[in-house]
Amino acid sequence: MATPTEAPRHDGHGPRDPFSYDYDTLRVVGLVLAIVMFVVGILTALSKKFKCKKSDSSLSEARQPGKTPTPAGSA
């Protein structure tokens, strides 16, 4: 029988418990994925290939700050 501090073991007989996980492998895979995503994010942020395009000036003139309509009764 497994105690709360040790992982349950599957001896090959009977149905396998679907809620027993190999936490060491899960932790290592999660750490590797986090590192890969972090490095890809930094490389994307520092690359000059992906730039923010400036907005069209005709669109900014149509939207004037402070002139947004308010619903009736909310002001």
C-alpha positions as CSV (number, residue, x, y, z in Angstrom):
1,M,0.0,0.0,0.0
2,A,1.2,3.5,-0.8
3,T,1.7,6.1,1.9
4,P,0.9,9.7,1.2
5,T,4.6,10.5,0.8
6,E,5.4,7.8,-1.8
7,A,4.0,7.4,-5.3
8,P,1.6,4.5,-5.9
9,R,3.2,1.7,-8.0
10,H,1.6,-0.2,-10.7
11,D,2.5,-3.9,-10.6
12,G,0.9,-4.8,-14.0
13,H,-2.1,-6.6,-12.5
14,G,-5.6,-5.1,-12.7
15,P,-6.6,-1.7,-13.9
16,R,-4.1,1.2,-13.8
17,D,-5.0,4.2,-11.7
18,P,-5.5,7.1,-14.1
19,F,-4.6,9.7,-11.4
20,S,-1.1,8.5,-10.6
21,Y,1.5,10.7,-12.3
22,D,5.2,10.6,-12.7
23,Y,5.8,14.1,-11.1
24,D,9.5,14.2,-11.8
25,T,9.0,13.8,-15.5
26,L,6.1,16.2,-15.4
27,R,8.2,18.8,-13.6
28,V,11.2,18.4,-16.0
29,V,9.0,18.6,-19.1
30,G,7.2,21.7,-17.7
31,L,10.5,23.4,-16.9
32,V,11.9,22.6,-20.4
33,L,8.7,24.0,-22.0
34,A,8.9,27.2,-19.9
35,I,12.5,27.8,-20.8
36,V,11.8,27.3,-24.5
37,M,8.8,29.6,-24.5
38,F,10.8,32.2,-22.5
39,V,13.7,32.1,-25.0
40,V,11.4,32.3,-28.0
41,G,9.5,35.2,-26.4
42,I,12.8,37.1,-25.8
43,L,14.0,36.4,-29.3
44,T,10.7,37.6,-30.8
45,A,10.7,40.8,-28.7
46,L,14.3,41.6,-29.7
47,S,14.1,40.7,-33.3
48,K,13.6,43.4,-35.8
49,K,11.5,41.3,-38.1
50,F,8.3,41.8,-36.1
51,K,7.7,45.6,-35.8
52,C,4.6,47.5,-34.7
53,K,3.3,49.4,-37.7
54,K,2.3,53.0,-37.2
55,S,-1.4,53.6,-37.4
56,D,-2.9,55.4,-40.3
57,S,-3.2,59.2,-39.7
58,S,-6.7,59.4,-41.2
59,L,-8.0,57.0,-38.6
60,S,-6.5,58.9,-35.7
61,E,-8.1,62.2,-36.9
62,A,-11.6,60.5,-36.9
63,R,-11.2,59.6,-33.3
64,Q,-10.7,62.7,-31.2
65,P,-9.9,62.2,-27.5
66,G,-12.6,63.3,-25.1
67,K,-15.3,63.3,-27.7
68,T,-16.7,59.8,-27.1
69,P,-20.5,59.6,-27.0
70,T,-21.9,58.5,-23.6
71,P,-25.1,56.6,-23.1
72,A,-28.1,58.6,-22.0
73,G,-28.4,58.9,-18.3
74,S,-24.9,57.9,-17.4
75,A,-23.5,61.4,-17.3
